Amino acid sequence: MKKEKYSKDAMRVLKETSRTFYIPITFLKADLKYSVSSAYLVLRAIDEIEDHENISNETKYDLLMQLSELFKRPFTQEEYLEIIAPVKEQLPEVSIRLYEWIQACPEGSCSLMMETASEMAFGMAKWANKNWQIHTKENLDDYTYYVAGCVGVYLSKLWKWSYDQELNEELAIGFGRGLQAVNILRNQKEDSEERGVSFTPDGWTREQLFAYADENLAEANAYIETLDERSTVLFCRLPLAFAHKSLAAMKKGQKKMSRAEVEQTVAEVQLEVDAK
């Protein structure tokens, strides 16, 4: 597949798998656009294994640990397909084509993506092995780091690679954790009833989980204030705006934003960024 055609295909799969991140990614300048889109697809491929309803936790642990190690060495299509062979028929397109997403990543940023993918796969394996039973705030911090906080660190490394800006790593982790906390709140009932898992520390109320989300989203706000390149500001502000609005809706007992609210938010954030 030719590079130009392949990049378009990667964006197609990205659009089909994420309404939330597809729009922000399109605002990034070229090198970052393909670095982030490739990374999103690779990490989504791993996530589909972790979240799969019909794959046992034991199998998830084994697969994800093998993938974590594979990301540390020359990654081949043959070895990847061998690892996922026992569950390949159950996996979606984004997971089966993981090797292609790696090939689409710009050479200069690919090693950063592979490090992040290895770390995330390891953390997901660890928590699959524990059936995602969160008992303490430390557990919650650990889980949200592996599935989202480390992505914030990856993005900061990308900004450094692309336009040489140094950023606060703790704020970057808070950015990822805040978005993940909103996801946990949104799916709390389904996770408990359908999967039998809880991401809420023992004894915590839903209000305390809201407070955890608010605390980390405040760090996300502070993180974005340190950015000075327009495309990355837009990229970060959009999912953060979605998160704040989703959180506000859930506090009122509503489930999620409407498509019209998403479009309105995009327009509002663009005007806000351009006004600065």
C-alpha positions as CSV (number, residue, x, y, z in Angstrom):
1,M,0.0,0.0,0.0
2,K,1.4,3.4,-1.0
3,K,2.2,5.8,1.9
4,E,-0.2,8.5,0.8
5,K,-3.1,6.0,0.4
6,Y,-2.2,4.2,3.6
7,S,-2.3,7.4,5.6
8,K,-5.8,8.1,4.3
9,D,-6.8,4.6,5.3
10,A,-5.4,5.1,8.8
11,M,-7.4,8.2,9.2
12,R,-10.5,6.3,8.0
13,V,-10.1,3.7,10.7
14,L,-9.3,6.4,13.2
15,K,-12.6,8.2,12.4
16,E,-14.5,5.0,12.7
17,T,-13.0,4.2,16.1
18,S,-13.1,7.6,17.9
19,R,-15.4,10.5,17.5
20,T,-13.7,12.2,20.4
21,F,-10.1,12.2,19.2
22,Y,-10.5,12.2,15.4
23,I,-11.6,15.9,15.3
24,P,-8.7,17.2,17.5
25,I,-6.1,15.1,15.6
26,T,-7.1,16.7,12.3
27,F,-6.1,20.2,13.7
28,L,-2.5,19.1,14.3
29,K,0.3,20.0,11.9
30,A,1.4,17.2,9.6
31,D,4.3,15.5,11.5
32,L,2.2,15.5,14.7
33,K,-1.0,14.5,13.0
34,Y,0.4,11.2,11.7
35,S,2.4,10.6,14.9
36,V,-0.7,11.0,17.1
37,S,-3.1,9.2,14.7
38,S,-0.7,6.2,14.4
39,A,-0.2,6.1,18.2
40,Y,-3.9,6.3,18.8
41,L,-4.6,3.4,16.5
42,V,-1.8,1.3,18.1
43,L,-3.0,2.0,21.6
44,R,-6.6,1.4,20.6
45,A,-5.6,-1.9,19.2
46,I,-4.2,-2.9,22.6
47,D,-7.2,-1.5,24.4
48,E,-9.6,-3.6,22.3
49,I,-7.8,-6.7,23.7
50,E,-8.0,-5.5,27.3
51,D,-11.7,-4.6,27.0
52,H,-12.8,-7.7,25.0
53,E,-15.8,-9.3,26.7
54,N,-15.1,-12.8,25.4
55,I,-11.4,-13.1,26.1
56,S,-10.5,-14.4,29.6
57,N,-8.4,-12.3,31.9
58,E,-5.7,-15.1,31.9
59,T,-5.5,-14.9,28.1
60,K,-5.5,-11.1,28.2
61,Y,-2.6,-11.0,30.6
62,D,-0.6,-13.5,28.5
63,L,-1.2,-11.6,25.2
64,L,-0.6,-8.1,26.6
65,M,2.6,-9.2,28.4
66,Q,3.9,-10.7,25.2
67,L,3.0,-7.5,23.3
68,S,4.7,-5.4,25.9
69,E,7.9,-7.3,25.2
70,L,7.5,-7.2,21.5
71,F,7.2,-3.5,21.5
72,K,10.7,-3.4,23.0
73,R,12.4,-5.1,20.1
74,P,12.2,-5.1,16.3
75,F,8.4,-5.5,15.8
76,T,7.5,-7.9,13.0
77,Q,4.1,-8.7,11.5
78,E,4.7,-12.4,11.7
79,E,5.5,-12.4,15.4
80,Y,2.5,-10.1,16.2
81,L,0.1,-12.4,14.3
82,E,1.5,-15.4,16.0
83,I,0.8,-13.8,19.4
84,I,-2.8,-12.8,18.6
85,A,-3.5,-16.0,16.7
86,P,-5.6,-17.6,19.5
87,V,-8.0,-14.7,19.5
88,K,-7.5,-13.1,16.1
89,E,-11.0,-14.1,14.9
90,Q,-12.5,-12.1,17.8
91,L,-10.6,-8.9,17.3
92,P,-11.6,-5.8,15.3
93,E,-9.8,-4.4,12.3
94,V,-7.9,-1.8,14.3
95,S,-6.3,-4.6,16.4
96,I,-5.5,-7.0,13.5
97,R,-3.8,-4.2,11.6
98,L,-1.6,-3.0,14.4
99,Y,1.6,-3.6,12.5
100,E,0.4,-1.3,9.7
101,W,-0.3,1.6,12.2
102,I,3.3,1.2,13.4
103,Q,4.5,1.4,9.8
104,A,2.5,4.6,9.2
105,C,4.2,6.5,12.1
106,P,6.8,9.0,11.2
107,E,10.3,7.6,11.7
108,G,11.4,10.2,14.1
109,S,8.6,9.7,16.6
110,C,8.1,5.9,16.2
111,S,10.4,4.9,19.1
112,L,8.5,7.2,21.4
113,M,5.2,5.5,20.5
114,M,6.7,2.0,20.9
115,E,7.9,2.8,24.4
116,T,4.5,4.1,25.4
117,A,2.7,1.1,23.8
118,S,5.0,-1.3,25.7
119,E,4.4,0.5,29.0
120,M,0.6,0.6,28.4
121,A,0.4,-3.1,27.5
122,F,2.3,-4.0,30.6
123,G,0.0,-1.9,32.8
124,M,-3.1,-3.3,31.2
125,A,-1.8,-6.9,31.6
126,K,-1.2,-6.2,35.3
127,W,-4.7,-4.9,35.9
128,A,-6.4,-7.6,33.8
129,N,-4.7,-10.1,36.0
130,K,-6.2,-8.3,39.0
131,N,-9.7,-8.1,37.3
132,W,-9.4,-4.3,37.5
133,Q,-10.4,-4.4,41.2
134,I,-9.5,-0.9,42.5
135,H,-9.3,-0.7,46.3
136,T,-7.3,2.4,47.1
137,K,-6.6,5.8,45.6
138,E,-3.1,4.6,44.9
139,N,-4.6,1.7,42.9
140,L,-6.7,4.2,40.9
141,D,-3.7,6.4,40.2
142,D,-1.8,3.4,39.0
143,Y,-4.5,2.2,36.7
144,T,-5.3,5.6,35.3
145,Y,-1.6,6.2,34.7
146,Y,-1.1,3.1,32.6
147,V,-4.3,3.6,30.5
148,A,-4.1,7.4,30.1
149,G,-1.5,9.2,32.1
150,C,1.4,7.7,30.1
151,V,-0.3,8.9,26.9
152,G,0.0,12.5,28.3
153,V,3.7,11.9,28.8
154,Y,4.0,10.5,25.3
155,L,2.3,13.7,23.9
156,S,4.7,15.9,25.8
157,K,7.6,14.0,24.3
158,L,6.1,14.6,20.9
159,W,5.8,18.3,21.4
160,K,9.5,18.2,22.5
161,W,10.4,16.2,19.3
162,S,8.4,18.4,17.0
163,Y,9.0,21.9,18.2
164,D,11.3,21.6,21.2
165,Q,9.0,22.6,24.1
166,E,9.7,21.2,27.6
167,L,6.6,20.5,29.6
168,N,5.7,19.5,33.2
169,E,5.3,15.7,33.2
170,E,3.1,15.6,36.3
171,L,0.6,17.9,34.7
172,A,0.7,15.8,31.5
173,I,-0.2,12.7,33.6
174,G,-3.0,14.7,35.2
175,F,-4.3,15.5,31.7
176,G,-4.6,11.8,30.8
177,R,-5.9,10.8,34.2
178,G,-8.6,13.5,34.1
179,L,-10.0,12.3,30.7
180,Q,-9.9,8.7,32.0
181,A,-11.7,9.6,35.2
182,V,-14.6,11.0,33.1
183,N,-14.7,7.7,31.2
184,I,-14.8,5.8,34.4
185,L,-17.7,7.9,35.7
186,R,-19.6,7.5,32.4
187,N,-19.3,3.7,32.4
188,Q,-19.5,3.1,36.1
189,K,-22.8,1.3,36.1
190,E,-22.1,-0.8,33.0
191,D,-18.6,-1.8,34.3
192,S,-20.2,-3.0,37.5
193,E,-23.2,-4.7,36.1
194,E,-21.9,-6.1,32.8
195,R,-18.2,-6.8,33.6
196,G,-18.3,-7.2,37.4
197,V,-15.4,-4.7,37.8
198,S,-15.1,-1.5,39.8
199,F,-12.7,1.4,39.2
200,T,-13.9,3.1,42.4
201,P,-11.7,2.8,45.6
202,D,-13.3,1.1,48.5
203,G,-15.7,3.4,50.4
204,W,-15.7,6.1,47.8
205,T,-18.9,7.7,46.8
206,R,-19.6,8.9,43.3
207,E,-19.1,12.4,44.5
208,Q,-15.5,11.5,45.5
209,L,-14.9,10.1,42.1
210,F,-16.2,13.4,40.6
211,A,-13.8,15.2,42.9
212,Y,-10.9,13.0,41.6
213,A,-11.9,13.9,38.0
214,D,-12.1,17.6,38.9
215,E,-8.7,17.5,40.5
216,N,-7.0,15.9,37.5
217,L,-8.8,18.1,35.0
218,A,-7.5,21.1,36.9
219,E,-4.0,19.8,36.2
220,A,-5.0,19.3,32.6
221,N,-6.1,23.0,32.4
222,A,-2.7,24.0,33.9
223,Y,-0.9,21.8,31.4
224,I,-2.6,23.4,28.4
225,E,-1.8,26.9,29.7
226,T,1.9,26.0,29.2
227,L,1.5,25.1,25.5
228,D,2.5,27.7,22.9
229,E,2.0,26.0,19.5
230,R,-1.5,26.6,18.1
231,S,-2.2,23.2,16.7
232,T,-1.3,21.4,19.9
233,V,-3.3,23.9,22.0
234,L,-6.4,23.1,19.8
235,F,-5.7,19.4,20.0
236,C,-5.5,19.4,23.8
237,R,-8.3,21.9,24.5
238,L,-10.9,20.0,22.5
239,P,-10.9,16.7,24.4
240,L,-10.6,18.7,27.6
241,A,-13.6,20.8,26.7
242,F,-15.5,17.6,25.9
243,A,-14.5,16.1,29.3
244,H,-15.6,19.2,31.3
245,K,-18.9,19.3,29.5
246,S,-19.5,15.6,29.9
247,L,-18.6,15.9,33.6
248,A,-21.1,18.7,34.0
249,A,-23.8,16.7,32.2
250,M,-23.2,13.7,34.5
251,K,-23.4,15.8,37.6
252,K,-26.9,16.8,36.4
253,G,-27.8,13.1,35.8
254,Q,-27.3,13.2,32.0
255,K,-25.3,10.5,30.1
256,K,-23.3,12.3,27.4
257,M,-23.1,15.2,25.0
258,S,-25.2,15.4,21.9
259,R,-23.7,15.6,18.4
260,A,-24.9,19.2,18.2
261,E,-23.1,20.0,21.5
262,V,-19.9,18.4,20.2
263,E,-20.0,20.6,17.1
264,Q,-20.8,23.7,19.2
265,T,-17.9,22.9,21.5
266,V,-15.5,22.6,18.5
267,A,-16.6,26.0,17.2
268,E,-16.3,27.6,20.7
269,V,-12.7,26.2,21.3
270,Q,-11.5,27.4,17.9
271,L,-12.8,30.9,18.5
272,E,-11.3,30.9,22.0
273,V,-7.8,29.7,20.8
274,D,-7.8,32.2,17.9
275,A,-8.7,35.1,20.2
276,K,-5.5,34.6,22.2
